[in-house]
């Protein structure tokens, strides 16, 4: 599987360990940065590029998922979720890692590099990457509704309030 990574300075050290681990597992790793430590760098472009890589690969029929991380994982998840077609889930324990894939078919996971030990974080990411989507109808239906809203701003058969500029 191809795994796209994006982080910031808070996750730079972790990214080197994670790349080595994932490559040893047989994954092809695409690192979207950063490549050097800059304490004032900004995570959005790194995480958005990782998310775009996942979506482009999936649309091309390439099996791909993404991992974005920083101090907490929150901002990185938000950035990734700005990309159309991304379902990024913040994972913090085994259950959230598994359910993100089983129920939400999340294609990107976000994790706080400062919230876990290296071994804990790698374990959660491994679970996320290995877990398949359940394909249950109720979950597929909900994901389709999210995609429909993302494309049209509406969900057929459901009342959805609109934004006012």
N, CA, C and O atoms as a DFTB+ gen file, in Angstrom:
660 C
 N C O
     1  1       0.844      -1.171       0.000
     2  2       0.000       0.000       0.000
     3  2       0.891       1.236       0.000
     4  3       1.976       1.234       0.582
     5  1       0.426       2.281      -0.652
     6  2       1.119       3.563      -0.614
     7  2       0.565       4.357       0.571
     8  3      -0.648       4.470       0.746
     9  1       1.472       4.901       1.375
    10  2       1.087       5.677       2.551
    11  2       1.672       7.075       2.418
    12  3       2.886       7.251       2.316
    13  1       0.788       8.059       2.423
    14  2       1.194       9.464       2.334
    15  2       1.312      10.033       3.739
    16  3       0.407       9.873       4.558
    17  1       2.435      10.704       4.017
    18  2       2.687      11.299       5.329
    19  2       2.761      12.821       5.215
    20  3       3.284      13.367       4.244
    21  1       2.221      13.489       6.240
    22  2       2.353      14.936       6.356
    23  2       2.412      15.301       7.819
    24  3       1.693      14.720       8.632
    25  1       3.262      16.261       8.174
    26  2       3.434      16.645       9.571
    27  2       3.862      18.103       9.662
    28  3       3.671      18.883       8.729
    29  1       4.427      18.445      10.770
    30  2       5.092      19.729      10.966
    31  2       6.307      19.462      11.840
    32  3       6.696      18.310      12.033
    33  1       6.902      20.515      12.365
    34  2       8.106      20.343      13.186
    35  2       7.867      19.433      14.393
    36  3       8.780      18.725      14.819
    37  1       6.655      19.444      14.947
    38  2       6.358      18.640      16.136
    39  2       6.399      17.145      15.835
    40  3       6.611      16.336      16.738
    41  1       6.200      16.779      14.587
    42  2       6.186      15.365      14.227
    43  2       7.378      14.931      13.398
    44  3       7.443      13.779      12.967
    45  1       8.324      15.830      13.167
    46  2       9.438      15.512      12.274
    47  2      10.246      14.310      12.747
    48  3      10.531      13.410      11.957
    49  1      10.612      14.283      14.006
    50  2      11.362      13.147      14.547
    51  2      10.580      11.847      14.374
    52  3      11.117      10.827      13.943
    53  1       9.310      11.915      14.721
    54  2       8.440      10.746      14.614
    55  2       8.341      10.271      13.169
    56  3       8.288       9.068      12.916
    57  1       8.315      11.208      12.217
    58  2       8.145      10.820      10.815
    59  2       9.294       9.932      10.334
    60  3       9.074       9.012       9.546
    61  1      10.494      10.194      10.792
    62  2      11.628       9.365      10.376
    63  2      11.473       7.932      10.871
    64  3      11.715       6.985      10.123
    65  1      11.073       7.772      12.122
    66  2      10.838       6.433      12.677
    67  2       9.679       5.741      11.956
    68  3       9.748       4.554      11.637
    69  1       8.616       6.506      11.706
    70  2       7.440       5.932      11.061
    71  2       7.757       5.488       9.634
    72  3       7.339       4.406       9.222
    73  1       8.480       6.294       8.884
    74  2       8.857       5.918       7.512
    75  2       9.632       4.603       7.504
    76  3       9.334       3.701       6.722
    77  1      10.622       4.505       8.374
    78  2      11.432       3.283       8.452
    79  2      10.555       2.084       8.781
    80  3      10.682       1.025       8.165
    81  1       9.669       2.254       9.751
    82  2       8.761       1.168      10.147
    83  2       7.847       0.763       8.993
    84  3       7.719      -0.425       8.696
    85  1       7.219       1.722       8.350
    86  2       6.263       1.416       7.280
    87  2       6.951       0.757       6.087
    88  3       6.410      -0.177       5.495
    89  1       8.128       1.235       5.736
    90  2       8.855       0.624       4.626
    91  2       9.254      -0.810       4.962
    92  3       9.236      -1.677       4.088
    93  1       9.615      -1.069       6.225
    94  2       9.943      -2.435       6.649
    95  2       8.717      -3.345       6.583
    96  3       8.849      -4.559       6.433
    97  1       7.515      -2.753       6.695
    98  2       6.269      -3.506       6.583
    99  2       5.872      -3.745       5.125
   100  3       4.893      -4.441       4.852
   101  1       6.626      -3.172       4.196
   102  2       6.346      -3.354       2.777
   103  2       5.546      -2.235       2.142
   104  3       5.172      -2.341       0.974
   105  1       5.274      -1.173       2.869
   106  2       4.528      -0.043       2.324
   107  2       5.447       0.877       1.526
   108  3       6.635       1.002       1.822
   109  1       4.884       1.504       0.528
   110  2       5.579       2.564      -0.202
   111  2       5.205       3.880       0.497
   112  3       4.025       4.216       0.591
   113  1       6.182       4.607       0.973
   114  2       5.921       5.825       1.732
   115  2       6.226       7.051       0.876
   116  3       7.288       7.151       0.262
   117  1       5.268       7.983       0.850
   118  2       5.454       9.269       0.193
   119  2       5.410      10.322       1.288
   120  3       4.370      10.529       1.914
   121  1       6.518      10.976       1.517
   122  2       6.644      11.971       2.579
   123  2       6.441      13.359       1.981
   124  3       7.206      13.797       1.122
   125  1       5.402      14.040       2.449
   126  2       5.068      15.369       1.940
   127  2       5.674      16.483       2.787
   128  3       5.385      17.661       2.574
   129  1       6.501      16.112       3.731
   130  2       7.250      17.115       4.472
   131  2       6.732      17.342       5.866
   132  3       5.693      16.844       6.301
   133  1       7.545      18.135       6.530
   134  2       8.749      18.838       6.099
   135  2       9.957      17.907       6.064
   136  3       9.914      16.782       6.561
   137  1      11.039      18.410       5.462
   138  2      12.255      17.608       5.366
   139  2      13.325      18.060       6.350
   140  3      14.318      17.360       6.549
   141  1      13.135      19.211       6.962
   142  2      14.096      19.688       7.959
   143  2      13.334      20.431       9.051
   144  3      12.203      20.873       8.852
   145  1      13.982      20.556      10.207
   146  2      13.338      21.172      11.363
   147  2      13.272      22.689      11.198
   148  3      14.286      23.352      10.975
   149  1      12.065      23.216      11.311
   150  2      11.828      24.661      11.315
   151  2      10.741      24.906      12.353
   152  3       9.572      24.627      12.089
   153  1      11.098      25.422      13.526
   154  2      10.124      25.526      14.620
   155  2       8.909      26.401      14.325
   156  3       7.918      26.337      15.053
   157  1       8.964      27.204      13.291
   158  2       7.825      28.057      12.953
   159  2       7.126      27.620      11.674
   160  3       6.362      28.392      11.094
   161  1       7.379      26.378      11.220
   162  2       6.722      25.928       9.992
   163  2       5.220      25.788      10.212
   164  3       4.739      25.800      11.345
   165  1       4.508      25.659       9.133
   166  2       3.049      25.576       9.158
   167  2       2.606      24.241       8.574
   168  3       2.971      23.891       7.452
   169  1       1.809      23.493       9.351
   170  2       1.395      22.151       8.942
   171  2       0.376      22.096       7.804
   172  3       0.345      21.086       7.100
   173  1      -0.465      23.122       7.575
   174  2      -1.525      22.920       6.583
   175  2      -1.054      22.428       5.222
   176  3      -1.641      21.488       4.687
   177  1      -0.026      23.022       4.645
   178  2       0.365      22.597       3.295
   179  2       0.884      21.166       3.292
   180  3       0.602      20.420       2.355
   181  1       1.631      20.762       4.308
   182  2       2.154      19.396       4.359
   183  2       1.012      18.379       4.454
   184  3       1.012      17.359       3.765
   185  1       0.052      18.677       5.312
   186  2      -1.069      17.742       5.518
   187  2      -2.037      17.745       4.348
   188  3      -2.554      16.696       3.963
   189  1      -2.283      18.912       3.784
   190  2      -3.151      18.986       2.604
   191  2      -2.510      18.240       1.446
   192  3      -3.203      17.521       0.726
   193  1      -1.210      18.392       1.249
   194  2      -0.537      17.663       0.167
   195  2      -0.608      16.156       0.373
   196  3      -0.790      15.411      -0.590
   197  1      -0.469      15.701       1.605
   198  2      -0.612      14.269       1.883
   199  2      -2.028      13.804       1.552
   200  3      -2.212      12.746       0.950
   201  1      -3.028      14.592       1.945
   202  2      -4.423      14.237       1.679
   203  2      -4.720      14.230       0.187
   204  3      -5.413      13.338      -0.301
   205  1      -4.210      15.201      -0.533
   206  2      -4.393      15.246      -1.989
   207  2      -3.750      14.016      -2.628
   208  3      -4.314      13.431      -3.552
   209  1      -2.580      13.625      -2.144
   210  2      -1.916      12.432      -2.655
   211  2      -2.771      11.190      -2.485
   212  3      -2.848      10.358      -3.389
   213  1      -3.419      11.061      -1.322
   214  2      -4.298       9.915      -1.071
   215  2      -5.463       9.913      -2.059
   216  3      -5.732       8.896      -2.698
   217  1      -6.146      11.034      -2.187
   218  2      -7.314      11.109      -3.068
   219  2      -6.916      10.842      -4.514
   220  3      -7.589      10.082      -5.211
   221  1      -5.825      11.462      -4.973
   222  2      -5.385      11.236      -6.357
   223  2      -5.050       9.773      -6.593
   224  3      -5.427       9.207      -7.620
   225  1      -4.344       9.154      -5.651
   226  2      -4.020       7.734      -5.805
   227  2      -5.281       6.876      -5.826
   228  3      -5.427       6.007      -6.685
   229  1      -6.187       7.114      -4.888
   230  2      -7.400       6.302      -4.832
   231  2      -8.214       6.450      -6.112
   232  3      -8.761       5.468      -6.614
   233  1      -8.298       7.649      -6.636
   234  2      -9.039       7.858      -7.890
   235  2      -8.369       7.149      -9.050
   236  3      -9.039       6.763     -10.009
   237  1      -7.045       6.968      -8.979
   238  2      -6.295       6.275     -10.034
   239  2      -6.264       4.767      -9.819
   240  3      -5.629       4.044     -10.587
   241  1      -6.948       4.285      -8.774
   242  2      -6.999       2.854      -8.508
   243  2      -5.826       2.325      -7.705
   244  3      -5.638       1.113      -7.604
   245  1      -5.037       3.224      -7.134
   246  2      -3.896       2.821      -6.307
   247  2      -4.367       2.691      -4.869
   248  3      -5.034       3.587      -4.352
   249  1      -4.030       1.590      -4.222
   250  2      -4.388       1.400      -2.818
   251  2      -3.524       2.352      -1.993
   252  3      -2.302       2.209      -1.948
   253  1      -4.169       3.330      -1.338
   254  2      -3.429       4.353      -0.606
   255  2      -4.226       4.831       0.595
   256  3      -5.455       4.901       0.565
   257  1      -3.496       5.157       1.646
   258  2      -4.052       5.811       2.828
   259  2      -3.053       6.875       3.268
   260  3      -1.923       6.917       2.781
   261  1      -3.477       7.731       4.189
   262  2      -2.601       8.790       4.659
   263  2      -2.515       8.835       6.166
   264  3      -3.411       8.380       6.876
   265  1      -1.407       9.398       6.642
   266  2      -1.184       9.621       8.064
   267  2      -0.662      11.043       8.212
   268  3       0.367      11.402       7.639
   269  1      -1.384      11.849       8.989
   270  2      -0.936      13.211       9.277
   271  2      -0.794      13.342      10.787
   272  3      -1.568      12.759      11.547
   273  1       0.197      14.109      11.213
   274  2       0.452      14.190      12.647
   275  2       1.199      15.466      12.972
   276  3       1.891      16.052      12.140
   277  1       1.030      15.861      14.197
   278  2       1.711      17.012      14.762
   279  2       1.672      16.839      16.259
   280  3       1.612      15.712      16.749
   281  1       1.706      17.932      16.996
   282  2       1.687      17.824      18.444
   283  2       0.453      17.108      18.968
   284  3       0.566      16.172      19.759
   285  1      -0.728      17.544      18.532
   286  2      -1.981      16.937      18.994
   287  2      -2.685      16.125      17.924
   288  3      -3.459      15.222      18.244
   289  1      -2.431      16.427      16.663
   290  2      -3.142      15.788      15.561
   291  2      -4.408      16.518      15.163
   292  3      -4.962      16.252      14.096
   293  1      -4.877      17.433      15.998
   294  2      -6.135      18.124      15.710
   295  2      -6.061      19.016      14.477
   296  3      -6.868      18.875      13.559
   297  1      -5.103      19.925      14.454
   298  2      -4.980      20.822      13.306
   299  2      -4.700      20.065      12.023
   300  3      -5.194      20.420      10.953
   301  1      -3.905      19.022      12.145
   302  2      -3.555      18.219      10.984
   303  2      -4.782      17.507      10.421
   304  3      -4.937      17.396       9.205
   305  1      -5.649      17.028      11.305
   306  2      -6.898      16.402      10.865
   307  2      -7.781      17.428      10.165
   308  3      -8.352      17.151       9.111
   309  1      -7.887      18.596      10.750
   310  2      -8.710      19.655      10.149
   311  2      -8.189      20.006       8.762
   312  3      -8.968      20.131       7.817
   313  1      -6.877      20.164       8.638
   314  2      -6.291      20.500       7.332
   315  2      -6.606      19.416       6.306
   316  3      -7.058      19.721       5.202
   317  1      -6.372      18.157       6.659
   318  2      -6.625      17.060       5.722
   319  2      -8.089      17.011       5.306
   320  3      -8.396      16.724       4.149
   321  1      -8.990      17.287       6.237
   322  2     -10.419      17.217       5.930
   323  2     -10.897      18.350       5.024
   324  3     -12.050      18.338       4.594
   325  1     -10.057      19.311       4.729
   326  2     -10.419      20.372       3.777
   327  2     -10.326      19.886       2.336
   328  3     -10.815      20.552       1.424
   329  1      -9.707      18.739       2.128
   330  2      -9.538      18.187       0.780
   331  2     -10.767      17.355       0.426
   332  3     -11.136      16.429       1.148
   333  1     -11.389      17.700      -0.691
   334  2     -12.576      16.963      -1.149
   335  2     -12.233      15.492      -1.338
   336  3     -11.267      15.147      -2.019
   337  1     -13.039      14.631      -0.723
   338  2     -12.830      13.198      -0.835
   339  2     -12.066      12.595       0.334
   340  3     -11.907      11.377       0.409
   341  1     -11.597      13.430       1.239
   342  2     -10.868      12.924       2.401
   343  2     -11.813      12.757       3.575
   344  3     -12.672      13.600       3.834
   345  1     -11.634      11.660       4.271
   346  2     -12.303      11.415       5.543
   347  2     -11.188      11.124       6.545
   348  3     -10.767       9.980       6.715
   349  1     -10.720      12.183       7.203
   350  2      -9.613      12.056       8.158
   351  2     -10.179      11.909       9.560
   352  3     -11.066      12.659       9.967
   353  1      -9.660      10.940      10.291
   354  2     -10.126      10.661      11.651
   355  2      -8.960      10.795      12.620
   356  3      -7.864      10.296      12.366
   357  1      -9.212      11.473      13.729
   358  2      -8.223      11.560      14.796
   359  2      -8.270      10.251      15.577
   360  3      -9.318       9.866      16.095
   361  1      -7.132       9.572      15.658
   362  2      -7.084       8.309      16.391
   363  2      -6.249       8.512      17.653
   364  3      -5.212       9.175      17.628
   365  1      -6.719       7.930      18.757
   366  2      -5.995       8.084      20.019
   367  2      -5.957       6.800      20.837
   368  3      -5.273       6.733      21.858
   369  1      -6.691       5.777      20.393
   370  2      -6.611       4.466      21.049
   371  2      -6.960       3.404      19.997
   372  3      -7.302       3.732      18.860
   373  1      -6.869       2.142      20.390
   374  2      -7.098       1.071      19.419
   375  2      -8.503       1.115      18.835
   376  3      -8.686       0.882      17.640
   377  1      -9.484       1.407      19.659
   378  2     -10.865       1.442      19.200
   379  2     -11.078       2.517      18.133
   380  3     -11.711       2.256      17.110
   381  1     -10.552       3.728      18.365
   382  2     -10.755       4.787      17.370
   383  2     -10.005       4.489      16.083
   384  3     -10.464       4.854      15.001
   385  1      -8.856       3.831      16.186
   386  2      -8.110       3.464      14.983
   387  2      -8.895       2.459      14.148
   388  3      -8.978       2.593      12.927
   389  1      -9.466       1.460      14.798
   390  2     -10.219       0.425      14.085
   391  2     -11.547       0.950      13.551
   392  3     -11.902       0.690      12.401
   393  1     -12.278       1.684      14.377
   394  2     -13.593       2.177      13.957
   395  2     -13.505       3.212      12.838
   396  3     -14.412       3.320      12.013
   397  1     -12.418       3.967      12.813
   398  2     -12.241       4.935      11.732
   399  2     -12.277       4.234      10.377
   400  3     -12.844       4.760       9.419
   401  1     -11.684       3.070      10.298
   402  2     -11.681       2.309       9.054
   403  2     -12.974       1.500       8.900
   404  3     -13.601       1.540       7.841
   405  1     -13.381       0.762       9.949
   406  2     -14.538      -0.129       9.857
   407  2     -15.821       0.627       9.536
   408  3     -16.575       0.213       8.656
   409  1     -16.079       1.721      10.232
   410  2     -17.363       2.417      10.118
   411  2     -17.319       3.635       9.209
   412  3     -18.320       3.965       8.572
   413  1     -16.175       4.308       9.139
   414  2     -16.106       5.576       8.405
   415  2     -15.308       5.482       7.116
   416  3     -15.245       6.450       6.357
   417  1     -14.703       4.343       6.860
   418  2     -13.820       4.179       5.707
   419  2     -12.877       5.373       5.596
   420  3     -12.625       5.890       4.508
   421  1     -12.357       5.801       6.768
   422  2     -11.426       6.929       6.788
   423  2     -10.241       6.583       5.906
   424  3      -9.724       5.467       5.949
   425  1      -9.815       7.552       5.106
   426  2      -8.666       7.315       4.236
   427  2      -7.416       8.050       4.723
   428  3      -6.343       7.919       4.134
   429  1      -7.560       8.811       5.783
   430  2      -6.433       9.472       6.431
   431  2      -6.650       9.374       7.933
   432  3      -7.763       9.577       8.418
   433  1      -5.596       9.064       8.664
   434  2      -5.682       9.155      10.116
   435  2      -4.772      10.272      10.595
   436  3      -3.728      10.549      10.005
   437  1      -5.191      10.898      11.668
   438  2      -4.395      11.946      12.314
   439  2      -4.070      11.460      13.718
   440  3      -4.894      10.833      14.384
   441  1      -2.861      11.760      14.148
   442  2      -2.441      11.322      15.472
   443  2      -1.530      12.382      16.078
   444  3      -0.766      13.040      15.373
   445  1      -1.623      12.535      17.384
   446  2      -0.778      13.476      18.101
   447  2       0.559      12.848      18.449
   448  3       0.626      11.960      19.299
   449  1       1.611      13.296      17.806
   450  2       2.939      12.727      18.051
   451  2       3.412      12.994      19.475
   452  3       4.233      12.246      20.005
   453  1       2.903      14.048      20.094
   454  2       3.286      14.370      21.473
   455  2       2.337      13.754      22.501
   456  3       2.500      13.962      23.703
   457  1       1.364      13.009      22.035
   458  2       0.355      12.436      22.918
   459  2       0.598      10.958      23.221
   460  3      -0.068      10.381      24.080
   461  1       1.537      10.356      22.525
   462  2       1.782       8.919      22.630
   463  2       3.271       8.644      22.599
   464  3       4.056       9.450      22.099
   465  1       3.648       7.504      23.136
   466  2       5.018       7.054      22.930
   467  2       5.154       6.643      21.470
   468  3       4.154       6.452      20.778
   469  1       6.368       6.510      21.012
   470  2       6.615       6.078      19.640
   471  2       5.962       4.729      19.368
   472  3       5.305       4.550      18.342
   473  1       6.137       3.792      20.273
   474  2       5.551       2.458      20.085
   475  2       4.030       2.500      20.054
   476  3       3.410       1.809      19.246
   477  1       3.421       3.300      20.924
   478  2       1.957       3.419      20.937
   479  2       1.455       3.989      19.617
   480  3       0.515       3.457      19.025
   481  1       2.073       5.059      19.159
   482  2       1.628       5.710      17.927
   483  2       1.755       4.759      16.739
   484  3       0.849       4.670      15.911
   485  1       2.863       4.061      16.659
   486  2       3.058       3.118      15.553
   487  2       2.028       1.999      15.616
   488  3       1.512       1.577      14.581
   489  1       1.726       1.521      16.797
   490  2       0.707       0.469      16.951
   491  2      -0.652       0.947      16.433
   492  3      -1.338       0.207      15.728
   493  1      -1.042       2.169      16.774
   494  2      -2.333       2.705      16.330
   495  2      -2.361       2.882      14.815
   496  3      -3.361       2.575      14.165
   497  1      -1.272       3.371      14.264
   498  2      -1.206       3.562      12.816
   499  2      -1.241       2.212      12.099
   500  3      -1.923       2.067      11.084
   501  1      -0.518       1.235      12.615
   502  2      -0.555      -0.114      12.022
   503  2      -1.975      -0.671      12.016
   504  3      -2.411      -1.255      11.024
   505  1      -2.694      -0.491      13.118
   506  2      -4.082      -0.973      13.177
   507  2      -4.935      -0.287      12.124
   508  3      -5.700      -0.939      11.413
   509  1      -4.803       1.025      12.025
   510  2      -5.563       1.800      11.044
   511  2      -5.275       1.312       9.628
   512  3      -6.200       1.073       8.852
   513  1      -4.008       1.166       9.295
   514  2      -3.637       0.783       7.930
   515  2      -4.083      -0.627       7.568
   516  3      -4.387      -0.898       6.406
   517  1      -4.125      -1.519       8.534
   518  2      -4.464      -2.916       8.263
   519  2      -5.965      -3.197       8.251
   520  3      -6.405      -4.201       7.692
   521  1      -6.741      -2.325       8.858
   522  2      -8.176      -2.599       9.036
   523  2      -8.966      -2.247       7.775
   524  3      -8.822      -1.139       7.258
   525  1      -9.792      -3.153       7.272
   526  2     -10.626      -2.843       6.111
   527  2     -11.936      -2.150       6.515
   528  3     -12.360      -2.208       7.669
   529  1     -12.546      -1.509       5.552
   530  2     -13.901      -0.966       5.723
   531  2     -14.855      -2.143       5.831
   532  3     -14.704      -3.132       5.113
   533  1     -15.836      -2.047       6.719
   534  2     -16.771      -3.159       6.950
   535  2     -17.698      -3.419       5.768
   536  3     -18.189      -4.536       5.603
   537  1     -17.940      -2.409       4.948
   538  2     -18.852      -2.504       3.800
   539  2     -20.313      -2.670       4.224
   540  3     -21.172      -2.946       3.386
   541  1     -20.600      -2.504       5.521
   542  2     -21.998      -2.586       5.969
   543  2     -22.804      -1.474       5.320
   544  3     -22.325      -0.351       5.161
   545  1     -24.040      -1.805       4.947
   546  2     -24.890      -0.866       4.209
   547  2     -25.084       0.442       4.970
   548  3     -25.018       1.513       4.366
   549  1     -25.316       0.383       6.257
   550  2     -25.573       1.617       7.021
   551  2     -24.369       2.546       6.998
   552  3     -24.526       3.765       6.937
   553  1     -23.168       1.976       7.047
   554  2     -21.968       2.807       7.013
   555  2     -21.730       3.363       5.609
   556  3     -21.371       4.530       5.452
   557  1     -21.928       2.531       4.599
   558  2     -21.781       2.982       3.214
   559  2     -22.781       4.097       2.911
   560  3     -22.440       5.065       2.231
   561  1     -24.013       3.969       3.410
   562  2     -25.046       4.984       3.197
   563  2     -24.622       6.319       3.805
   564  3     -24.773       7.368       3.180
   565  1     -24.100       6.273       5.009
   566  2     -23.693       7.508       5.689
   567  2     -22.510       8.176       4.991
   568  3     -22.456       9.401       4.878
   569  1     -21.582       7.376       4.533
   570  2     -20.433       7.923       3.812
   571  2     -20.902       8.557       2.505
   572  3     -20.409       9.614       2.111
   573  1     -21.845       7.917       1.843
   574  2     -22.401       8.470       0.604
   575  2     -23.094       9.804       0.868
   576  3     -23.013      10.719       0.048
   577  1     -23.774       9.917       2.008
   578  2     -24.415      11.185       2.354
   579  2     -23.381      12.292       2.562
   580  3     -23.586      13.431       2.141
   581  1     -22.285      11.953       3.206
   582  2     -21.216      12.947       3.392
   583  2     -20.642      13.387       2.049
   584  3     -20.410      14.575       1.826
   585  1     -20.415      12.428       1.160
   586  2     -19.885      12.756      -0.164
   587  2     -20.877      13.600      -0.957
   588  3     -20.489      14.525      -1.671
   589  1     -22.157      13.274      -0.826
   590  2     -23.186      14.049      -1.526
   591  2     -23.200      15.488      -1.017
   592  3     -23.263      16.425      -1.813
   593  1     -23.144      15.669       0.282
   594  2     -23.127      17.020       0.833
   595  2     -21.880      17.772       0.387
   596  3     -21.938      18.954       0.048
   597  1     -20.757      17.071       0.392
   598  2     -19.504      17.694      -0.018
   599  2     -19.593      18.196      -1.466
   600  3     -19.039      19.245      -1.793
   601  1     -20.281      17.457      -2.321
   602  2     -20.401      17.807      -3.737
   603  2     -21.498      18.806      -4.031
   604  3     -21.340      19.684      -4.880
   605  1     -22.635      18.669      -3.314
   606  2     -23.815      19.458      -3.689
   607  2     -24.289      20.441      -2.631
   608  3     -25.054      21.355      -2.939
   609  1     -23.853      20.269      -1.403
   610  2     -24.354      21.116      -0.323
   611  2     -25.701      20.656       0.198
   612  3     -26.349      21.371       0.962
   613  1     -26.130      19.469      -0.207
   614  2     -27.415      18.928       0.225
   615  2     -27.293      17.418       0.399
   616  3     -26.346      16.791      -0.077
   617  1     -28.287      16.847       1.102
   618  2     -28.404      15.401       1.234
   619  2     -29.837      15.057       0.869
   620  3     -30.765      15.436       1.584
   621  1     -30.029      14.349      -0.228
   622  2     -31.366      14.026      -0.721
   623  2     -32.196      13.362       0.367
   624  3     -31.747      12.426       1.029
   625  1     -33.426      13.868       0.542
   626  2     -34.336      13.285       1.525
   627  2     -34.080      13.734       2.949
   628  3     -34.734      13.242       3.868
   629  1     -33.155      14.646       3.160
   630  2     -32.836      15.117       4.504
   631  2     -32.775      16.643       4.528
   632  3     -32.288      17.268       3.586
   633  1     -33.265      17.227       5.597
   634  2     -33.179      18.664       5.775
   635  2     -31.762      19.009       6.244
   636  3     -31.302      18.515       7.274
   637  1     -31.097      19.839       5.498
   638  2     -29.759      20.313       5.864
   639  2     -29.778      21.832       5.763
   640  3     -30.073      22.394       4.708
   641  1     -29.465      22.476       6.856
   642  2     -29.435      23.941       6.865
   643  2     -28.286      24.429       5.987
   644  3     -27.246      23.779       5.886
   645  1     -28.490      25.573       5.361
   646  2     -27.450      26.128       4.498
   647  2     -26.694      27.233       5.240
   648  3     -27.202      27.834       6.186
   649  1     -25.485      27.476       4.790
   650  2     -24.683      28.536       5.375
   651  2     -25.119      29.876       4.805
   652  3     -25.535      29.962       3.650
   653  1     -25.025      30.894       5.601
   654  2     -25.312      32.255       5.138
   655  2     -24.002      33.024       5.139
   656  3     -23.304      33.086       6.151
   657  1     -23.683      33.598       4.011
   658  2     -22.417      34.337       3.886
   659  2     -22.426      35.624       4.667
   660  3     -21.436      36.356       4.662
